[in-house]
Amino acid sequence: MTLEIFIPYWGDPDLLFRTVDSVRGQRNPDWRLEVIDDCYPDESVPAWFRDLDDDRVTYTRNTQNLGITENYREAIRRATQPYITILGCDDLLHPDYVDVINRTIAAVPDADVIQPGVDVIDEHGELVRPLVDRVKQGMLAPRGASGIAVLRGEAMATSLIRGDWLYWPSLTFRTSTLRRIDFRDGLPIIQDLALLMDIAFEGGTLAYNPTVAFSYRRHGGSASQKALLDGRRFRDERSYYRQARLLAQAKGWRRTAATARLRLFSRLHAMAELPGLLRHGTPAGIRSTLAHVFL
């Protein structure tokens, strides 16, 4: 099975080139990569790809800036294979990523979403393990008796709304699932959680293989970090958790609804971020975080 990998690109060119090199370094050669440049203003990027002698890699540039969600949708529209990875333009695949994904699909052939094991790196490429990742990996991620954990429908929804332990850029999806279930508009900061929950609400299947095959880059300049400082992150979370509770109630998923109402780990996350926000955040960010903890 050929794994189709897309990189919706906007950002540091040097990090992009390292990401592409990590794809090209796969032990399993059965992959194809397309980089979709969302009009990033740096001529070194198209020049680098013009000089790249690898027919497995395609570079295209949008005629106008689409924005991140529309560029994700563009990747899905261009997909031709049964499975698709939408890779971050600053993250890294380990050399066995394609093999780990293929083994997981073979073990769980009905999987709509595949999560490999992840380590976390900083902006310099050094391994780090911030509190949020220790909680994700140590407390929230499920364990499977045979190594691969499988969650379906209500169990998947409850696990994710308890605390989103997935790493979006590392995921591989069944292409037909992404074509059937679209991103929700109006939730740009947590659109990944909303999409994954919609997959769960439709009875989807998540397979988690803890074999580490991906490096997720966490750094202070990320869009999620900026949204944290200005208050959008927790405002959007509160809005979506209310929606998720209503959706769960409509399906009769009482445990999912109760977990969404409590949102314990989301509140704890806000508490953990509060000291930094008091030092560096905006007044709106501080108010939003306090509201998330107490309301």
Secondary structure, DSSP 8 states (H G I E B T S, - for coil): --EEEEEEE-S-HHHHHHHHHHHHT-SS--EEEEEEE---S-THHHHHHHT---TTEEEEE-SS---HHHHHHHHHHH--SSEEEE--TT-EE-TTHHHHHHHHHHH-TT-SEEEEEEEEE-TTS-EE--HHHHHIIIIIS---TTS-EEEEHHHHHHHHHH-----GGG-EEEHHHHHHS---TT-SSSHHHHHHHHHHHTT-EEEEEEEEEEEEE--TTSHHHHHHHHTHHHHHHHHHHHHHHHHHHHHT-HHHHHHHHH-HHHHHHHHHHHHHHHHH--HHHHHHHHHHHH-
